[in-house]
Amino acid sequence: MVIPSACSYDDSDLWETVNGIEDRVENLEPASTQMNSDIKALQTIIKALQDNVTITSVTRTANGYTIVFSDGIEATITNGIDGASAPELSVRKADDNLYYWTIGGEWLIADGEKVCITAVDGSDAVTPQVRINPTTREWEISTDGGVVWTSTGISAKGEKGESIFADVDTSDSDYVVFILTDGTEFRVPRYNVSAPLFVVQEADGTQVIHCGESKSYMVETADIAFYTISKPDGWRASFTDNTLTITAPSEANTFAEQEGSVDITAVSATGTSIIVRIFVATYERRILTFEDADAKFPAYTLEYCAKTITNWSDLIDSKQYGGPMLYGESGYGMDEPYTWWDKGNTELKHTMPTGYGMYCYWSGGHAISNYAGTDLTQGDYTHQLMVYGASGHNGSANFAVHFGYMDGSSYNMTEELPALEFGDGSEHVVESIWIMNTVYAMNCYISGNGLTAKIGPDDWVKLVATGYDAAGKKVGETTFYTCDGPDNIVRDWTKWELSSLGKVAKIEFNVTGSSDNGYGFSQPAYFAYDDVTVLF
C-alpha cells in the first residue's frame, strides 16, 4: 500500500472551493433583503393601481429604480443579486377583482385562505417575508410577520439570483410598465398635472351590494370641471358632496344586470380626463332556515324507515340516539342514506356519508333537530341532538346538528366527512352560517367525561370548512373556534362567515382540536347550525 506524504499534498483546489462557498453564503443575506424590499415595492405598485394613484417620477439607480407616487409613497426596485435562486413570488387577480400573492404560479395560502395583497374589509394587508435558513440553506416564507416560517423547498444554491421584477419599461410617456419574472405585467399611469383627481375610497375588488340596497363611498377630488357616470342596466349611481352612492337593482327587476362596472369619467378644466372603474355585483340572499313554513321541496319518502317527508320537522328522529331515521329500524344502520334537499330555495343538500359499508349517524351526518336545553346532566351521547340553549338561531324551532371528524388517527375509521352541496350541481357563494355548541359538547368542554378531559387553558376545538368547485377541486378553507380555552366557549348563536371560500359546489365540515386521549381527537365532534345564507 502506498501512502502519500502529507507534505506533498496540494490542497489549493479544495480551498478555492471552500472560499467560493463562503463567498456565495455571504450573498445570501443581501439576497433575502432584496427580495423583501421587492415584495414591499410590488405591494405598493398594486395598491397604487387599485387607488388610482399615479407615478410622479422614476429614477434609475446603480442597483435598480426608485419610484415616487403621487401620494408621496416611494418604492425601491433592485436588480438581481448573485447568490440565491429565489422563489418565484408574484401576484394575480382573482374572480373578486382583488390581487392575491402567488408562489411558483400557485396561490400563497395562509390559514387555509388566499393571501390578499392589500387590506380587505378592515383587515390589515399581509406582506409576506422571506429568508434563507442558515442551516438548510432553503428559502423560507412567513405570512404572520416572521413568527412562523415555512420552507418553500427551494434551495439557495449560490447561483445567480433574480429580482421579483424582470424589467421596468419607462419608454411610454403615459405609463410605466412593470414586468415580473413570471411574465406578469402591470401598467401604472404617470402623473399628469393637468389631469383631474377622483379617488374613490375603499372600493377595491368587486363591491357586492345586495338587491335594492345602497352603498356610499367617500371620494377625494380636485380640478373636476364635469363628470359622467355609466352603470350596468338596473343600477343607480350618484355623486354629491364628495360621496358616491351606488344602488343595486331590486329583486323584482328581473331584467337588470347582476354584475358589471360603474365607470366615472371626470374631466378637468383643460379637457384632460380620467376614467375610474368600480366593479359591482348584486345577489339575492336565500336562507336555509329549517323551518316548516319555509319548506319548498316536494314530498319524498325515506324508504328504509317508511317515512314520508313533507316538511323539515318530518326529518327529526323520534329519539336522539338509536332512532329509526338515523340508525335504521334495527338500530344498526341502513342500506339507504338519511338525506334532505332545500330544493326550490338555497338548493343546499345533505346526504349522510357512508361508513363500514352502510349508512348510520355513528359514521357522521347532518341531522335535523329541535331538541334544546341547558341541563349539562344531559350532556352525553344519548342527548347528542340537543343544542345548548332554548331554540335554534333567532328563536326558530328547528336547526341541524353535525357529527363527524377526521384526525389522521388509526383509531378513527371515518371514510367521508359530512358535507353540504348544491343539489342542482351549480356553484354559489355561501355567505354565512350560524353556529352553536351542543349540550353534549358543552358538558365535555366544562367537565370532561370518561373519554376526554375538560378543556384546559391551552386547549381548543375548531371547525374547518373546506370548499370544492364542481370539478371536485379544493378552492378554499376557513375555520371557526367553538372553544378556545375554558373562558372562550361559544354559548350563543354566532355567525361564521364563509364567503371567503368563494363560489363552491360543496363544503365539507370537520371538527378538530387539541384534546387527545391517546386514541385521537377526544372531544365530541358535534356542533349545531342554522340559517345558512346563500347568494344567488
C-alpha positions in Angstrom: 0.0 0.0 0.0 1.3 3.4 -0.9 0.5 6.3 1.5 1.1 9.8 0.0 3.2 12.1 2.1 1.2 14.9 3.8 3.8 17.5 2.9 3.4 16.8 -0.8 -0.5 17.2 -0.8 -1.7 20.2 -2.9 -5.0 21.4 -1.3 -5.3 24.7 -3.3 -8.3 23.4 -5.3 -10.1 22.5 -2.0 -9.5 25.9 -0.5 -10.7 27.6 -3.7 -13.9 25.6 -3.4 -14.4 26.4 0.3 -13.7 30.1 -0.4 -16.2 30.0 -3.3 -18.9 28.6 -1.0 -18.2 31.2 1.7 -18.4 34.0 -0.9 -21.8 32.6 -2.0 -23.0 32.3 1.6 -22.1 35.9 2.2 -24.5 36.8 -0.6 -27.5 35.0 1.0 -28.4 37.8 3.4 -28.4 40.6 0.9 -30.4 38.4 -1.5 -33.2 37.9 1.1 -33.0 41.6 2.0 -33.5 42.4 -1.7 -36.5 40.0 -2.0 -38.2 41.6 1.0 -37.7 45.1 -0.5 -39.1 44.0 -3.8 -42.1 42.4 -2.1 -42.9 45.7 -0.5 -42.4 47.5 -3.8 -44.8 45.2 -5.6 -47.4 45.7 -2.9 -47.1 49.5 -3.3 -47.5 49.2 -7.0 -50.6 47.1 -6.7 -52.1 49.5 -4.1 -51.4 52.4 -6.5 -53.3 50.6 -9.3 -56.3 50.0 -7.0 -56.3 53.5 -5.5 -55.9 55.3 -8.9 -52.5 56.7 -7.6 -50.1 57.8 -10.4 -46.3 57.8 -10.7 -44.6 61.2 -10.5 -41.0 60.1 -11.1 -38.9 57.0 -12.0 -35.2 57.3 -11.2 -32.6 54.8 -12.4 -30.1 53.9 -9.7 -27.0 51.8 -9.6 -29.0 48.9 -8.2 -32.4 49.4 -9.9 -35.1 52.0 -9.7 -36.7 54.4 -7.3 -40.4 55.0 -7.9 -42.2 58.0 -6.4 -46.1 58.0 -6.5 -48.5 60.9 -6.4 -49.5 60.2 -2.8 -45.8 60.7 -1.7 -45.0 57.0 -1.2 -41.7 55.7 -2.6 -40.8 52.2 -3.7 -37.4 50.8 -4.5 -36.8 48.1 -7.1 -33.5 46.3 -7.1 -31.6 44.3 -9.8 -30.9 40.6 -9.2 -28.1 39.7 -6.8 -25.7 36.8 -7.3 -26.0 34.3 -4.5 -29.5 32.8 -4.4 -32.1 31.1 -6.7 -35.0 33.0 -5.3 -38.6 31.6 -5.1 -40.9 33.0 -7.8 -43.2 35.3 -5.9 -45.9 37.1 -7.9 -49.5 38.4 -7.7 -52.6 37.5 -9.7 -56.1 39.0 -9.8 -58.9 36.6 -8.6 -62.5 36.5 -9.6 -63.4 39.1 -6.9 -61.1 41.6 -8.8 -58.6 41.7 -5.9 -55.0 40.8 -6.2 -53.5 37.9 -4.2 -50.0 36.6 -3.7 -48.7 33.6 -5.6 -45.6 31.5 -5.3 -44.4 29.3 -8.1 -47.6 30.1 -10.0 -49.9 28.8 -7.2 -51.9 30.8 -4.7 -50.0 31.6 -1.5 -52.2 30.0 1.2 -52.3 31.1 4.9 -54.8 29.6 7.4 -56.5 27.9 4.5 -57.1 31.1 2.5 -55.5 33.0 -0.3 -53.3 35.9 1.0 -54.6 39.3 -0.4 -52.0 41.8 -1.3 -54.0 44.8 0.1 -56.2 45.3 3.1 -59.8 43.9 2.8 -62.8 44.6 4.9 -60.9 46.5 7.6 -58.2 43.8 8.0 -54.5 44.6 7.6 -52.7 43.9 4.4 -50.4 40.8 4.5 -46.8 41.4 3.4 -45.0 38.1 3.0 -41.4 37.9 4.3 -38.7 35.6 3.0 -35.4 34.5 4.5 -32.8 31.8 3.9 -32.4 29.3 6.6 -28.7 29.3 7.6 -28.8 25.5 8.4 -30.8 24.1 5.5 -29.9 26.9 3.0 -33.5 26.8 1.8 -35.8 29.8 1.2 -38.5 30.1 3.9 -41.6 32.3 3.9 -43.7 33.8 6.6 -47.2 35.4 6.4 -47.5 36.4 10.0 -44.8 39.0 10.5 -42.0 36.5 11.0 -43.5 34.4 13.8 -43.8 31.2 11.8 -41.5 30.3 8.9 -42.3 27.6 6.3 -39.8 26.2 3.9 -40.5 26.7 0.2 -38.4 23.7 -0.7 -36.2 26.0 -2.9 -32.5 25.8 -2.2 -30.4 29.0 -2.2 -27.6 27.3 -4.2 -25.5 30.3 -4.6 -26.3 30.7 -8.3 -27.3 33.9 -10.0 -30.4 35.3 -8.3 -33.2 37.3 -9.7 -35.4 40.2 -8.6 -39.1 39.8 -8.5 -39.0 42.3 -11.3 -37.7 41.2 -14.7 -37.8 44.7 -16.2 -39.2 48.2 -15.8 -40.3 49.8 -19.1 -40.2 53.6 -18.9 -40.5 54.3 -22.6 -44.1 55.3 -22.7 -44.9 58.9 -21.7 -48.2 57.9 -20.2 -47.4 54.7 -18.3 -44.7 52.8 -16.6 -44.8 49.1 -17.2 -43.6 46.7 -14.5 -42.7 43.2 -15.8 -42.4 40.4 -13.2 -40.2 37.3 -13.6 -43.2 35.1 -14.3 -44.2 37.4 -17.2 -47.0 39.3 -15.4 -47.2 43.0 -16.4 -48.7 46.0 -14.6 -49.2 49.4 -16.3 -49.3 52.3 -13.8 -50.2 55.8 -15.2 -47.8 58.6 -15.0 -48.9 61.8 -13.2 -50.3 64.5 -15.4 -50.5 67.9 -13.8 -53.5 68.8 -15.9 -55.4 65.7 -15.1 -58.3 65.8 -12.6 -58.3 63.8 -9.3 -61.1 61.4 -8.5 -60.1 58.8 -5.9 -62.9 56.5 -4.5 -62.0 55.3 -1.0 -62.3 51.6 0.0 -63.6 50.4 -3.4 -61.0 47.6 -4.1 -62.2 44.4 -5.7 -65.8 43.7 -6.6 -68.3 45.6 -4.5 -71.1 43.2 -3.5 -74.3 45.2 -2.9 -77.4 43.2 -2.2 -80.6 43.7 -4.2 -82.3 47.0 -3.5 -79.6 48.2 -1.2 -77.2 51.1 -1.5 -73.5 51.7 -0.6 -71.8 55.0 -0.2 -68.1 55.8 -0.7 -66.0 58.9 0.2 -64.3 60.5 -2.8 -61.2 62.7 -2.9 -61.5 65.1 -5.8 -59.6 68.1 -7.4 -60.0 70.0 -10.7 -63.2 68.4 -11.8 -65.0 70.6 -14.4 -67.7 68.0 -15.1 -68.2 64.2 -14.9 -70.4 61.5 -16.3 -71.3 58.1 -14.8 -72.2 54.9 -16.7 -73.5 51.8 -14.9 -75.0 48.4 -15.6 -78.7 48.2 -16.5 -81.0 48.5 -13.5 -78.3 50.1 -11.3 -78.3 53.7 -10.0 -75.3 55.8 -9.1 -75.0 59.4 -8.0 -72.2 61.7 -6.8 -72.7 64.7 -4.4 -70.8 66.3 -1.6 -67.7 64.1 -2.2 -69.9 61.0 -1.8 -70.5 58.4 -4.4 -73.6 56.3 -3.8 -74.3 53.1 -5.8 -77.7 51.3 -5.6 -78.2 47.7 -6.7 -81.4 46.8 -8.7 -84.3 45.3 -6.7 -85.1 41.6 -6.8 -88.3 42.4 -8.8 -86.2 43.8 -11.6 -85.5 40.5 -13.4 -84.1 42.3 -16.4 -81.3 44.1 -14.5 -77.7 43.1 -15.0 -76.4 41.2 -12.0 -72.8 42.4 -12.3 -70.6 44.9 -14.2 -68.8 48.1 -13.5 -69.7 51.7 -12.6 -67.4 53.9 -14.7 -66.9 57.6 -13.7 -65.3 59.8 -16.4 -64.0 63.0 -14.8 -62.8 65.9 -17.0 -60.6 68.8 -15.9 -60.9 72.5 -16.9 -58.2 71.9 -19.6 -60.1 69.0 -21.0 -57.9 66.2 -19.6 -60.0 63.2 -18.5 -59.6 60.1 -16.4 -61.8 57.1 -16.0 -62.4 55.4 -12.7 -63.9 51.9 -12.7 -65.6 50.2 -9.8 -66.6 46.6 -10.2 -70.1 45.7 -8.8 -72.2 42.7 -8.4 -75.6 42.0 -6.7 -77.1 38.9 -5.3 -80.3 37.7 -3.9 -80.0 36.2 -0.4 -81.7 32.9 0.2 -81.7 31.4 3.7 -81.9 27.8 4.7 -83.9 28.1 8.0 -85.1 24.5 8.6 -88.5 26.0 9.4 -91.6 24.2 8.1 -93.1 27.4 6.8 -90.0 27.8 4.5 -90.0 24.3 3.1 -90.4 24.4 -0.7 -89.1 20.9 -1.5 -91.5 18.3 -2.9 -92.6 15.4 -0.6 -90.4 12.3 -0.7 -90.0 9.1 1.2 -87.1 7.6 3.2 -87.9 4.0 2.1 -85.7 2.3 4.7 -87.9 3.6 7.5 -91.1 4.2 5.5 -91.2 7.8 6.5 -92.7 10.4 4.1 -91.1 13.8 4.4 -93.3 16.8 3.6 -91.6 19.5 5.8 -88.4 19.9 7.9 -89.9 18.6 11.2 -90.6 15.3 9.5 -86.8 14.8 9.4 -86.5 14.9 13.2 -85.9 11.4 14.6 -88.1 10.1 17.3 -85.2 9.8 19.7 -81.7 11.4 19.7 -79.7 8.1 19.7 -80.7 4.9 18.0 -83.8 6.2 16.3 -85.1 4.6 13.0 -84.3 7.6 10.8 -80.6 8.0 11.7 -79.8 4.4 12.7 -82.4 2.3 10.8 -85.2 0.1 12.1 -82.7 -2.3 13.6 -80.7 0.4 15.2 -77.5 -0.8 13.4 -77.6 1.1 10.2 -79.4 1.1 6.9 -78.8 0.4 3.2 -80.1 3.9 2.1 -78.9 7.3 3.4 -80.8 9.8 5.5 -81.0 12.8 3.1 -82.6 16.2 2.7 -82.6 18.9 0.0 -83.7 22.5 0.3 -84.9 22.3 -3.3 -86.5 25.5 -4.7 -84.7 27.7 -2.2 -81.0 27.6 -1.4 -80.6 24.2 -3.2 -78.4 23.0 -0.4 -78.5 19.3 0.0 -77.1 16.8 2.5 -76.7 13.1 2.1 -75.4 11.0 5.1 -71.9 9.7 4.3 -71.3 6.0 4.2 -69.3 4.2 6.8 -68.4 0.5 7.2 -70.4 -0.3 4.1 -73.7 1.1 5.4 -75.3 4.4 6.4 -75.7 5.3 10.1 -75.3 8.5 12.1 -72.5 7.0 14.1 -70.4 7.5 10.9 -71.4 11.1 10.7 -74.0 13.3 9.1 -76.2 16.4 9.5 -79.4 15.6 11.4 -82.4 17.9 11.6 -83.3 18.6 15.3 -85.5 20.6 17.6 -84.1 19.2 20.8 -82.9 22.1 23.1 -81.8 22.7 26.7 -79.1 23.8 29.0 -79.1 21.0 31.6 -75.5 19.7 31.5 -76.5 16.5 33.3 -77.9 15.5 29.9 -74.6 16.2 28.2 -74.0 12.7 26.9 -74.3 10.8 23.6 -77.9 9.8 24.3 -78.7 13.6 24.0 -76.5 14.2 21.0 -79.0 16.2 19.1 -79.7 18.8 21.8 -78.5 22.3 21.2 -77.2 24.3 24.2 -80.0 26.9 24.6 -83.7 27.4 24.3 -84.0 27.1 20.5 -82.4 27.4 17.1 -81.0 30.7 15.9 -83.2 33.8 16.4 -85.8 31.7 18.3 -86.5 29.3 15.5 -87.8 25.8 16.2 -85.5 23.7 14.0 -81.8 23.5 13.2 -79.2 20.9 12.1 -76.6 19.0 14.1 -73.3 18.0 12.6 -71.4 14.9 13.8 -68.2 13.6 12.2 -64.5 14.2 12.1 -61.2 13.1 10.6 -58.0 13.4 12.6 -55.5 11.1 11.0 -55.6 8.7 13.9 -55.5 5.0 13.0 -58.3 4.5 15.5 -60.7 6.8 13.6 -62.1 4.9 10.6 -64.1 7.9 9.2 -64.3 7.4 5.4 -66.0 10.6 4.4 -66.7 13.9 6.1 -70.3 15.3 6.3 -70.9 18.0 3.7 -73.4 20.4 2.2 -73.6 20.5 -1.5 -75.8 22.2 -4.1 -78.3 19.6 -5.3 -78.7 21.4 -8.7 -75.0 20.8 -9.4 -74.2 24.6 -9.6 -71.7 26.7 -7.7 -72.8 29.5 -5.4 -71.3 31.7 -2.6 -72.4 30.5 0.9 -72.2 33.8 2.7 -72.6 32.7 6.3 -73.9 30.1 8.7 -74.9 30.4 12.4 -73.1 28.1 14.8 -73.9 26.9 18.4 -72.5 24.2 20.7 -74.5 21.2 21.7 -75.2 20.2 25.3 -73.0 17.1 24.8 -70.0 19.2 23.6 -70.6 21.9 26.2 -70.6 19.4 29.1 -67.4 17.8 28.0 -65.7 21.2 27.5 -66.6 22.2 31.0 -66.4 18.9 33.0 -65.0 16.3 30.7 -66.1 12.6 30.8 -64.7 9.1 30.8 -63.3 9.6 27.3 -61.9 13.1 27.5 -60.5 15.6 29.9 -62.2 19.0 30.3 -60.8 21.9 28.3 -57.7 23.5 29.8 -56.2 27.0 29.3 -54.3 25.9 26.2 -57.0 23.6 24.7 -59.2 24.4 21.8 -61.8 23.0 19.4 -62.3 24.4 15.9 -64.5 23.7 12.9 -62.9 23.6 9.5 -65.0 24.3 6.3 -63.4 23.2 3.1 -64.9 24.4 -0.2 -64.8 22.5 -3.5 -65.8 23.5 -7.1 -67.9 21.5 -9.4 -64.9 19.5 -10.6 -64.1 18.5 -7.1 -61.0 20.8 -6.7 -60.4 22.4 -3.4 -60.9 26.2 -3.7 -60.6 27.4 -0.1 -60.7 26.7 3.7 -61.8 28.7 6.7 -62.1 27.9 10.4 -64.3 28.7 13.4 -63.4 28.1 17.1 -66.3 26.7 19.2 -63.9 26.6 22.1 -60.6 28.4 22.8 -59.8 27.7 26.4 -62.3 27.4 29.3 -63.2 31.2 29.1 -63.9 31.3 25.4 -66.6 28.7 24.7 -69.4 29.6 22.3 -72.5 30.0 24.4 -74.7 32.0 22.0 -75.6 31.5 18.3 -72.6 33.1 16.5 -72.3 33.9 12.8 -69.5 32.2 10.8 -68.6 34.0 7.6 -68.0 31.5 4.7 -67.9 33.9 1.8 -64.1 33.8 1.7 -64.5 30.3 0.1 -65.9 31.9 -3.0 -68.2 30.0 -5.3 -68.5 26.4 -4.3 -70.4 23.3 -5.3 -69.7 21.6 -2.0 -68.5 22.4 1.6 -67.1 19.6 3.8 -67.1 20.2 7.6 -64.5 18.8 10.1 -64.1 19.1 13.8 -60.6 19.2 15.2 -58.9 20.2 18.4 -56.1 19.8 21.0 -57.7 17.1 23.1 -56.3 13.7 22.6 -56.9 10.7 24.9 -54.3 8.5 23.1 -56.8 7.4 20.5 -57.0 10.7 18.6 -59.3 13.7 19.0 -61.4 13.1 22.1 -63.9 15.9 22.4 -67.4 15.3 21.0 -67.3 16.1 17.3 -70.7 17.9 17.3 -72.0 21.4 16.6 -75.4 22.8 15.7 -76.0 25.2 12.8 -78.9 27.2 11.5 -79.8 29.9 9.0 -77.4 29.2 6.1 -77.3 32.2 3.8 -76.6 31.6 0.1 -76.0 34.3 -2.5 -77.7 33.9 -5.9 
